[in-house]
């Protein structure tokens, strides 16, 4: 079973700054509570097929950029790991001197966690995502000032 979560918010940060932040994998630990560190495994700059590794609470995971449309869309997904596989997309648009960010996550639990996930998702994971999106907005807004 897959679990979906979406959030739309606005930031005063420009499209370019937002796109650059979203593709800077080292920044992920600044707003995702479960990530201790993240590093690019392929050469910079990030491009289609670039991979990165996250070290989180459930261990290491490798994700790959599967869609990159400059200043418009970013999508990456888990290709190696344990626990929960994620497919994450950022859709960006400019509106009234702000950047509109539509974040969409599809989570697919694997292995033993699949049994607990129906309980964990509404009680722990979804509330944490709300906190993380608030942290993300705060981090992006700092860039502009």
N, C-alpha and C positions, 0 to 999 in steps of 0.2 A: 504494500500500500504506500502511496505517496502522500505527503503532507505539503500543502502550499501556504505561503504567507506573502502578503504584498503590503507595501507602504508607499505612499506618495507624499513628498514634502518639498519645500522650496528652500533655497539657500541664496545668499547674496554673492556667492562665489561664481565666477564666470564659467561658461561651458568648458572652456579649455582647462581651467584650473581644476574643475570637478573631474573631468576626464583623466587628467594627469594624476590626481589623487587616487582615483578608482583603480588605475593601472599600476600604482606604486604598491606592490605587495607588502613591502616592509611596514606600511602604514596600517595594515589590517589589525594588528595587535593593539592599536590605539583605540579602536572602537568595538572590536569583537572580544567579548569577555573571556571566551574559552581559548583564545589563541595566545600562546606564550611568545612565539616568534614566527616569522614567515620570511622566506628567501627565494629569490628567483633562481631557478636551476638552469636556465638558458641565458644566452647573451642578451644584453640590453641593446636597443630599446625593445619593449614588449611588442610582440606581433602575434598574429594568428599562429597557434601552435606552441607559443611560449608556455613553459611549465613553471610552477612554483610549489614549494613545500611549506606546509604549515605544521608547526609543533603545537599540539593542543592538549586538552584534558584527556582525550581518548587516544592519544598517540600521534604519529605522523601521518599526514595525508598529502597526496600529490594532486594538484589541480592543473587544468589546462585551459588556456584562452581559446574558445571555440568560435567567438564572434567578436570582431572589433571594427566598429564604424566610427571614425574619428569624430569626437565631440557629439556623438549620437547614441551609440549602443556598445555595451561591453557585456560579454557573457563568458563565464568560466564554469567548469564543472569538475567534480572529483573524478579522478581516473584510477587512483590507487589509495587504499586505506582500509580501515576497519570502522565499524559502527554505522555512521550516517553519511551517505553520499549526498552531496549538494549540487544543485544546478542553479546558478545565481545570475540574474541579468539586471543590468542598470540601463534604463532608457532615459536619455537626457533631452531636455528641450529648453529653449529660452522663452521666458514669458515675463513681461513687465519688468525688465531689468533684473530678473532673477533667473536662476536655473531650477527647472522642475526636474526632480529625480523620482523616477518610478522604479523601485527595487522590488524584484520578484524572486522568491526562493522556492524551490521544490526540493524537499528533503525525502530521501528514500532510505529507511533504516535497513541494515543488513545484519544477519546473524542474530545473536541472543537479544540485542537491543530492540529488535523488531517486536518482541513480546511485550516489552515495557513501554514502547513508544506511544501507544494510544493514551497512556496515563501521563507520561512525561511531557508530551507536546503541549497540552493545554495548561498544565500546572507549573511547568518550569521553563520549557523552551520558548514558548510564545511570549510570556512576560519578559524573559531575557532579551528576546529580539526587539521588543518595544524599547527597552533601555538602550540597546545597542544602536538603534536608529536615532535615538535622541543624542547619544554620544557622537555618532557620525555627523549629524547636523551641526553640533557644537564644534567639532573638529573642522568641518568645512567652513563654517562661519568665521573661524579664527584666521583662515587663510586670507580672507578679503580685507581684514583690518590690520 
